[in-house]
């Protein structure tokens, strides 16, 4: 192990969402449906965008990468949570706990930056439509995706570098269904005030900067849309509504946790569920099912397979 000799904790106990067997069965039923729908929905988006040449544009390239991140986020903790509903003693190894922290912050950090890239794409498409194909070329899209992953991984490593060497010598109960960084830090056998400030600064910086960039981008776009024709404005506003809805639902819980990361209330556990389990479902529902191009491509794909089976 990479942690110090003082660290004698080899595993953590996850307290989960509830001790009630009836509630755990209820949660299992609900979250199983959400998990399967989320994964299948995002896989379907990637398949549709890859299959339909009409969706060969920067916006859909970025959207397919967002779906991939959401698939990853769906799988970092949710499968274990579903299994743990039927386990009385819910534990996770030290290495597994550190892996969850790393994966969560990598995916969340990457998604934040990717949402900014998607906002920039809409800004160019609406405010500079004549230069769209020149500016938003394939090379720039690949750069955006690469930067999003690089920022996410660096953001995560900066957390893990300090957490993995903390001395865990006694308490090992995490009051959640996964290894949430602030809750794990609180278990260290030392004064963690400086560590808490570093965590708040690191996470708050990336979340607030991305959120402000998104707000500014969408404000400029909305002002620009007001000066367009009614038909063009209607389609642009429909697209923007989907983007802004995802931004609010994604960044709302995120900023809440980063502003009060070490002062937890009972409702925080359920916000964590929404953030880790339900957020990946936003992409298929909000971005895609309200998108006429995606729905049209979905029907084409369906008809293609139906005709193939008939032949």
FIVOTI-800119 format. One line per 4 residues: for each residue x, y, z of C-alpha. Coordinates in steps of 0.001 Angstrom, whole numbers, plus 500000, padded with zeros to 6 digits. Layout:
// FIVOTI-800119
X,Y,Z  ...
//
This chain:
// FIVOTI-800119
500000,500000,500000  501004,503573,499341  499818,504922,502686  501943,505272,505782
502714,502726,508496  500224,504450,510775  497397,503377,508460  496015,500170,509874
492575,500397,508260  492456,497843,505443  488777,498321,504611  485934,500762,505088
482364,500021,506142  479705,501646,503969  476583,502440,505980  474468,502674,502830
471169,504499,502423  469033,502792,505063  468986,499971,507622  465382,499101,506758
465094,495893,504712  461845,497106,503094  463426,500416,502072  466484,498643,500699
464270,496444,498505  462421,499556,497321  465687,501357,496553  466998,498294,494740
463950,498174,492469  464055,501899,491687  467799,502266,491208  468056,499063,489154
465620,500546,486637  467448,503892,486651  470847,502192,486239  469808,499914,483358
467916,502722,481614  470865,505080,482001  473434,502651,480624  471266,501423,477745
470127,504966,476919  473674,506295,476687  474867,503248,474714  471966,503811,472320
472976,507443,471814  476546,506415,470921  475268,503748,468512  472789,506124,466839
475367,508902,466400  477865,506404,464973  475249,504844,462675  473608,507948,461181
475751,510087,458865  473358,513021,459377  474586,513234,462975  478207,513546,461888
478655,517003,463406  480711,518489,466277  477670,518796,468545  476845,515102,468276
480496,514088,468533  480680,515913,471860  477301,514468,472862  478511,510906,472232
481559,511571,474402  479272,512922,477113  477310,509665,476881  480534,507681,477289
481437,509626,480450  477923,509052,481789  478261,505302,481184  481510,505356,483155
479905,507388,485951  476991,504946,486096  479374,502072,486758  481881,503431,489280
479656,502838,492336  476079,501946,491367  476583,498194,490691  478194,497757,494122
475398,499751,495746  472796,497466,494154  474631,494339,495365  475109,495838,498839
471330,496146,499295  471406,492375,499903  474544,492394,502075  474344,493022,505805
477995,493992,506290  478820,496408,503472  482582,496838,503125  485061,498087,500572
488833,497632,500607  491187,500572,501093  492346,500258,497483  488757,500003,496257
487825,503105,498220  490697,505109,496732  489721,503831,493266  486147,505095,493726
487414,508533,494766  489728,508651,491746  487075,507524,489259  484326,509811,490557
486421,512973,490423  487890,512003,487042  484456,511543,485480  482897,514586,487131
485834,516844,486254  485813,515603,482651  482072,516147,482314  482318,519713,483630
484891,520663,480997  482993,518816,478265  479821,520752,479102  481813,523969,478637
483014,522675,475251  479400,521920,474277  478391,525453,475292  481196,526847,473122
479942,524720,470230  476435,526190,470591  477921,529697,470917  479740,529349,467574
476741,527681,465886  474313,530424,466907  476470,533543,467082  478878,532775,464198
477014,530318,461945  478980,531206,458775  482273,530290,460455  480957,527227,462312
482408,524526,460058  485765,526295,459930  486093,526835,463683  484469,523651,465000
486534,521205,462958  487344,517619,463941  490760,518574,465295  489283,521099,467738
486653,518593,468888  489343,516005,469623  491334,518657,471501  488239,519522,473594
487664,515873,474519  491363,515332,475316  491458,518437,477514  488309,517351,479356
489835,513975,480257  493193,515527,481136  491570,518073,483467  489384,515395,485067
492303,513056,485727  494569,515837,487037  491750,517075,489264  491314,513570,490656
495027,512871,491108  495438,516136,493028  492843,514854,495523  494166,511317,495718
497801,512341,496179  496950,513766,499613  494222,511329,500620  496102,508079,500056
498816,509015,502595  496451,510070,505388  496768,507984,508565  493622,505871,508982
494059,504145,512307  490630,503546,513772  487203,504749,512648  486305,503239,509283
482546,503806,508844  481568,505917,505817  478009,507201,506070  477224,506739,502392
476905,504031,499740  480309,504861,498221  483604,506398,499310  482773,510090,499311
486004,512089,499649  484961,514496,502465  483552,511599,504520  486746,509569,504075
488985,512508,505005  487049,512943,508265  488107,509421,509307  491823,510279,509316
493577,510203,512692  494846,513770,512469  493682,517353,512219  492262,517523,508681
491397,521234,508601  494109,522100,506066  493168,519070,503982  489527,520148,504003
490477,523647,502810  492619,522181,500010  489773,519899,498935  487288,522773,498985
489650,525018,496998  490492,522362,494418  486950,521193,493798  485365,524609,494173
487758,526167,491686  486966,523773,488837  483211,523629,489487  482657,527375,489913
484923,528348,486996  483149,525915,484654  479745,527007,485936  480550,530705,485428
481902,529991,481938  478662,528198,481086  476448,530960,482498  478323,533662,480571
478208,531613,477358  474480,530972,477581  473712,534590,478473  475553,535758,475327
473750,533130,473250  470322,534078,474631  470953,537762,473885  471977,536817,470350
468912,534590,469855  466576,537470,470738  467686,539279,467588  467013,536332,465276
463892,535362,463329  461126,533575,465213  461622,530249,463400  465373,530230,463963
464955,531386,467533  462498,528597,468315  464926,525825,467355  467877,527540,469035
465902,528089,472247  464816,524446,472263  468447,523332,472086  469527,525870,474705
466750,524823,477072  468079,521251,477040  471653,522419,477657  470733,524818,480466
468525,522204,482179  471400,519713,482248  473803,522382,483538  471494,523337,486418
470744,519738,487428  474410,518741,487125  476045,521725,488814  473350,522317,491457
474227,519354,493731  477892,519642,492736  478276,523238,493930  476203,522472,497033
478604,519701,498058  481665,521830,497357  480363,524821,499317  479444,522703,502361
481577,519597,501858  482255,518835,505516  478928,519787,507069  476559,516980,506111
472785,516808,506583  470568,513740,506211  469337,514979,502823  472907,515008,501495
472920,511229,501138  469977,511365,498772  471512,514244,496830  474551,511988,496418
472266,509338,494934  470830,511845,492482  474301,513060,491581  475894,509646,491012
472965,507448,489937  470410,509761,488307  472623,512391,486622  473863,509971,483908
470214,509543,482894  469878,513258,482098  471786,512963,478830  469446,510431,477126
466292,512083,478461  466994,515804,478111  469545,516067,475316  468349,513290,473054
464701,512357,473458  463744,516021,472917  466010,516222,469867  464177,515642,466575
467354,514641,464714  468183,511967,467273  464607,510670,467338  464578,510502,463549
467877,508613,463527  466481,506263,466182  463520,505373,463954  465836,504860,460988
467972,502477,463024  464897,500606,464197  463472,500287,460680  466860,499155,459384
466978,496291,461887  463316,495381,461300  463923,495128,457554  467067,493086,458152
465134,490580,460276  462394,490316,457620  464959,489546,454941
//
